[in-house]
Amino acid sequence: MTANLAERLLKHYVDNFRRLPWRAAPGESPPDPYRVWLSEVMLQQTTVAAVRPRFERFVARWPTVAALAAAKDEDVLSEWAGLGYYARARNLIACAREVARRGGFPTNCAELRLLPGLGDYTAAAIAAIAFGERVAVVDTNITRVIARLRALAVPSATQLRALTLAMTPADRPGDFAQALMDLGATICRPKAPQCGQCPLASDCRAFASGNPQSFPAAKAKRSRPQRHGVAFWIERDGHVWLVRRPARGLLGGMVALPGPDWSSEGAADGPQAIGVVRHTFTHFALELHIARAAEPIGDGWWQPLERITDAGLPTLYRRAAEIALGADDETRAAA
């Protein structure tokens, strides 16, 4: 059954694969490992639709891993702004420099796993897609496909890797991994799966159960603690004062509006208050109050307001800037 299942899935992939700028079409030579690696890092916790234009802009600026390794940290961090999970950008820089030092990417999963920022999934994906190694590639989409095929409510990581590897053919492991990814993204979706279009439906135990959406079982949502902070909007002669956050910690090395550390205590509104940004991080929710201040705070620079979009502000501070600029527009209109 397993061999037949793989054949059906690969045929479906050939006929329906998603054309993405980091992929090679089925049957073509393997793609550049740099592009595979970069796309996989960008796609962590981010959608394909959001990544596609950012990926193309990134590789236009740094077309090779050597070019990226030679780039300034602040340039890479600024280019990453808006993609979130900024520790990925710092690991990206470290990994690029290690690969450049080695003279290229390792060609197997075990050695790839030793590079900065590469977990089990990313290492396996690069090994299979770029180098043709038969390894178990298991991401969120593939987890859902495998769990439904076997009607596993709470599959373990060990189960998922073993079942995926058993299905993976020796001759086209990269195409097979991407076929599973596409199946999970377009047909075997979390909600309203399109089972009638699935090439594996006849072997799917979740489909046979009549309730495929119940596999795997939904994870209980964790409550997030609330934190509070203040960001100061300091404007002078058509410029705003920006700083760079410390290299370590959340949003490390990113451009920001100045302000004190965030805490669990609420920030009181005062006469200089402009507005509030509410933002959810992985482990907590943040309520960031924007307030005016007169003098520069900390080490930073004056950024022209007309070039604020070029500053590389991450989403949190970009939204804060939009609120401050919107408040200025309202003040001018009322004057």
Stockholm file with secondary structure:
# STOCKHOLM 1.0

chainA/1-335         MTANLAERLLKHYVDNFRRLPWRAAPGESPPDPYRVWLSEVMLQQTTVAAVRPRFERFVARWPTVAALAAAKDEDVLSEWAGLGYYARARNLIACAREVARRGGFPTNCAELRLLPGLGDYTAAAIAAIAFGERVAVVDTNITRVIARLRALAVPSATQLRALTLAMTPADRPGDFAQALMDLGATICRPKAPQCGQCPLASDCRAFASGNPQSFPAAKAKRSRPQRHGVAFWIERDGHVWLVRRPARGLLGGMVALPGPDWSSEGAADGPQAIGVVRHTFTHFALELHIARAAEPIGDGWWQPLERITDAGLPTLYRRAAEIALGADDETRAAA
#=GR chainA/1-335 SS CHHHHHHHHHHHHHHHCCCCTTCCCTTSCCCCHHHHHHHHHHHTTSCHHHHHHHHHHHHHHSCSHHHHHTSCHHHHHHHHTTSCCTHHHHHHHHHHHHHHHHTSCCSSHHHHTTSTTCCHHHHHHHHHHHHCCCCCCCCHHHHHHHHHHHTCSSCCHHHHHHHHHHHCCSSCHHHHHHHHHHHHHHTSCSSSCCGGGCTTGGGCHHHHHTCGGGSSCCCCCCCCCEEEEEEEECEETTEEEEEECCSSSTTTTCEECCCCCCBSSCCCCCTTEEEEEEEECSSCEEEEEEEECSSCCSSEEEEEGGGGGGSCCCHHHHHHHHHHHHHHHHHHHHC
#=GC SS_cons         CHHHHHHHHHHHHHHHCCCCTTCCCTTSCCCCHHHHHHHHHHHTTSCHHHHHHHHHHHHHHSCSHHHHHTSCHHHHHHHHTTSCCTHHHHHHHHHHHHHHHHTSCCSSHHHHTTSTTCCHHHHHHHHHHHHCCCCCCCCHHHHHHHHHHHTCSSCCHHHHHHHHHHHCCSSCHHHHHHHHHHHHHHTSCSSSCCGGGCTTGGGCHHHHHTCGGGSSCCCCCCCCCEEEEEEEECEETTEEEEEECCSSSTTTTCEECCCCCCBSSCCCCCTTEEEEEEEECSSCEEEEEEEECSSCCSSEEEEEGGGGGGSCCCHHHHHHHHHHHHHHHHHHHHC
//
